[in-house]
Amino acid sequence: MKFADAEESYEDAKFVIFGIPYEDAEMSFRKGASFAPEHIRYESWNYESYDLRNNFDLSKAKINDAGNFSLLEGKKFLNKVISEGKIPIIMGGAHSISPFILPGDAGVVILDAHLDFREEYLGDKNSHACAARRIFEKVGKENIISFGIRSACREEIEDAKKIGFKHFYAWDFKSQMAEEIKFDKIFLSIDMDVFDPCFAPGVSNPEPFGLGYEIFDFIKIISKKVIAMDIVEVCPPYDDGRTSLLAARIIRDFISFKNF
């Protein structure tokens, strides 16, 4: 099954959607993120092609669904998509895919309930619980910001403060914060647990007191600068369809924002 309205050929597409159904051997709470790409595709068919809120018809948007890739092939494909002037939209998978597929020459904006700044988790430095730490090491402290944080171990917070990982807590979040982001190009990584579980119950690590639909306003503000985006940590075995539906809506709204 293709993502809804993704009927364009790769050659003619402006937006290229693809899945990387990868998850860690040891997930910290729930397993099942590898099922997410197919569920997000299925839920995308709930929506009309015409986006009423944004007054845009997605059937005109030149979208291609390239299918699913392994982690290694997904990284290669993402670089190909960007090099050819197209915008990749990646459906994970666990958050551990993000440091691995990260394109060069872009600042990183993360939306996440968790700091993900552990040095290692269960002996694995490439765990989803270390995603922001590995990105930080690749891009440097001036090129990464995380929003929506409301869970971390004490050591993560101490390390983040010590070495300068810029992050904002959920209780301080305002969509207008996006206007202060100075990156010329952005890789946007959305862990679906940034939403409160009432909006997105089917995630790998749900965390109460989360964010809501103001996230869409945040994405809209930065959308013109986003050169690639991933959506990770949807966990369909624990979902009633709500989380995959919301992930599909983020993808559709992002495309609408880019076409304004």
Secondary structure in CASP SS format (residue, H / E / C, confidence):
PFRMAT SS
TARGET T0000
AUTHOR 0000-0000-0000
METHOD secondary structure of the structure
MODEL  1
M C 1.00
K C 1.00
F C 1.00
A C 1.00
D C 1.00
A C 1.00
E E 1.00
E C 1.00
S C 1.00
Y C 1.00
E C 1.00
D C 1.00
A C 1.00
K C 1.00
F E 1.00
V E 1.00
I E 1.00
F E 1.00
G E 1.00
I E 1.00
P C 1.00
Y C 1.00
E C 1.00
D C 1.00
A C 1.00
E C 1.00
M C 1.00
S C 1.00
F C 1.00
R C 1.00
K C 1.00
G C 1.00
A H 1.00
S H 1.00
F H 1.00
A H 1.00
P H 1.00
E H 1.00
H H 1.00
I H 1.00
R H 1.00
Y H 1.00
E H 1.00
S H 1.00
W C 1.00
N C 1.00
Y C 1.00
E C 1.00
S C 1.00
Y E 1.00
D E 1.00
L C 1.00
R C 1.00
N C 1.00
N C 1.00
F E 1.00
D E 1.00
L H 1.00
S H 1.00
K H 1.00
A C 1.00
K C 1.00
I E 1.00
N E 1.00
D E 1.00
A E 1.00
G E 1.00
N E 1.00
F C 1.00
S C 1.00
L H 1.00
L H 1.00
E H 1.00
G H 1.00
K H 1.00
K H 1.00
F H 1.00
L H 1.00
N H 1.00
K H 1.00
V H 1.00
I H 1.00
S H 1.00
E C 1.00
G C 1.00
K C 1.00
I E 1.00
P E 1.00
I E 1.00
I E 1.00
M E 1.00
G E 1.00
G C 1.00
A C 1.00
H C 1.00
S C 1.00
I H 1.00
S H 1.00
P H 1.00
F H 1.00
I H 1.00
L C 1.00
P C 1.00
G C 1.00
D C 1.00
A C 1.00
G E 1.00
V E 1.00
V E 1.00
I E 1.00
L E 1.00
D C 1.00
A C 1.00
H E 1.00
L C 1.00
D C 1.00
F C 1.00
R C 1.00
E C 1.00
E C 1.00
Y E 1.00
L C 1.00
G C 1.00
D E 1.00
K C 1.00
N C 1.00
S C 1.00
H H 1.00
A H 1.00
C H 1.00
A H 1.00
A H 1.00
R H 1.00
R H 1.00
I H 1.00
F H 1.00
E H 1.00
K H 1.00
V H 1.00
G C 1.00
K H 1.00
E H 1.00
N H 1.00
I E 1.00
I E 1.00
S E 1.00
F E 1.00
G E 1.00
I E 1.00
R C 1.00
S E 1.00
A C 1.00
C C 1.00
R H 1.00
E H 1.00
E H 1.00
I H 1.00
E H 1.00
D H 1.00
A H 1.00
K H 1.00
K H 1.00
I H 1.00
G C 1.00
F C 1.00
K E 1.00
H E 1.00
F E 1.00
Y E 1.00
A H 1.00
W H 1.00
D H 1.00
F C 1.00
K C 1.00
S H 1.00
Q H 1.00
M H 1.00
A H 1.00
E H 1.00
E H 1.00
I C 1.00
K C 1.00
F C 1.00
D C 1.00
K C 1.00
I E 1.00
F E 1.00
L E 1.00
S E 1.00
I E 1.00
D E 1.00
M H 1.00
D H 1.00
V H 1.00
F E 1.00
D C 1.00
P C 1.00
C C 1.00
F C 1.00
A C 1.00
P C 1.00
G C 1.00
V E 1.00
S C 1.00
N C 1.00
P C 1.00
E C 1.00
P C 1.00
F C 1.00
G C 1.00
L E 1.00
G C 1.00
Y C 1.00
E H 1.00
I H 1.00
F H 1.00
D H 1.00
F H 1.00
I H 1.00
K H 1.00
I H 1.00
I H 1.00
S H 1.00
K H 1.00
K H 1.00
V E 1.00
I E 1.00
A E 1.00
M E 1.00
D E 1.00
I E 1.00
V E 1.00
E C 1.00
V E 1.00
C C 1.00
P H 1.00
P H 1.00
Y H 1.00
D C 1.00
D C 1.00
G C 1.00
R H 1.00
T H 1.00
S H 1.00
L H 1.00
L H 1.00
A H 1.00
A H 1.00
R H 1.00
I H 1.00
I H 1.00
R H 1.00
D H 1.00
F H 1.00
I H 1.00
S H 1.00
F H 1.00
K H 1.00
N C 1.00
F C 1.00
END
